[in-house]
């Protein structure tokens, strides 16, 4: 198992995806075009919309804080 996914619960097999880690919970509703990310975490509580094909959560190593930083870097402070 990769070290970046240790101590995390990851479910990516359906339209609704879940990432649970010590910093919080990330729920994703994924369509062909967009993913709607619901953050319930220490650094952020709210919703962000991203382009599905960008695979931002995977690129951020399934880490909520890195995911938020990558969204901000790619889409700007408010996201899409």
matplotlib code that plots the C-alpha trace (Angstrom):
import matplotlib.pyplot as plt

x = [0.0, 1.3, 2.4, 0.2, -3.0, -2.1, -4.6, -7.2, -10.4, -10.8, -13.8, -13.6, -15.8, -19.0, -20.4, -20.2, -16.6, -15.4, -12.0, -11.8, -8.6, -7.6, -8.1, -11.7, -14.0, -14.2, -17.2, -17.3, -20.2, -18.6, -20.2, -18.5, -17.7, -17.4, -16.8, -18.5, -16.3, -17.9, -15.2, -15.9, -12.5, -10.3, -8.9, -12.2, -15.9, -17.6, -18.1, -15.8, -16.4, -13.6, -13.2, -13.4, -10.5, -8.1, -8.0, -6.9, -7.6, -5.3, -2.7, -2.7, -2.0, -5.4, -4.7, -7.4, -5.1, -3.0, -6.3, -7.4, -4.1, -4.0, -7.6, -6.6, -3.5, -5.3, -8.7, -8.0, -9.2, -12.9, -12.5, -14.7]
y = [0.0, 3.5, 5.6, 8.5, 6.4, 4.9, 5.8, 6.9, 5.4, 5.9, 4.7, 5.6, 3.0, 4.9, 8.3, 9.3, 9.1, 9.3, 10.3, 10.1, 11.0, 12.5, 16.1, 15.5, 14.1, 14.8, 13.7, 13.9, 13.7, 13.0, 13.5, 13.2, 16.9, 18.2, 16.9, 18.6, 18.3, 18.7, 19.4, 18.8, 19.3, 21.3, 23.6, 24.1, 23.5, 24.1, 23.0, 23.3, 22.4, 21.1, 19.6, 15.8, 15.0, 17.1, 14.3, 16.8, 14.6, 11.8, 14.4, 15.7, 12.3, 11.8, 14.6, 17.1, 20.1, 19.4, 19.0, 22.5, 24.0, 22.4, 23.6, 27.2, 27.0, 25.7, 27.5, 30.4, 31.1, 30.5, 27.6, 27.3]
z = [0.0, -0.9, 2.1, 0.9, 1.4, 4.8, 7.6, 5.0, 3.8, 0.0, -2.0, -5.7, -7.4, -7.9, -8.8, -5.2, -3.9, -0.3, 1.3, 5.0, 6.9, 10.2, 8.9, 7.8, 5.2, 1.4, -0.5, -4.3, -6.7, -10.1, -13.5, -16.9, -16.9, -13.3, -9.8, -6.9, -3.8, -0.4, 2.3, 5.9, 7.3, 9.6, 6.9, 5.1, 5.2, 1.9, -1.7, -4.7, -8.4, -10.5, -14.0, -13.5, -16.0, -13.9, -11.2, -8.6, -5.6, -7.0, -8.0, -4.4, -3.0, -1.5, 1.0, 1.8, 2.5, -0.6, -2.6, -1.5, -2.3, -5.8, -6.5, -5.5, -7.7, -10.7, -10.5, -8.2, -4.7, -5.3, -7.7, -10.8]

ax = plt.figure().add_subplot(projection="3d")
ax.plot(x, y, z, "-o")
ax.set_aspect("equal")
plt.show()
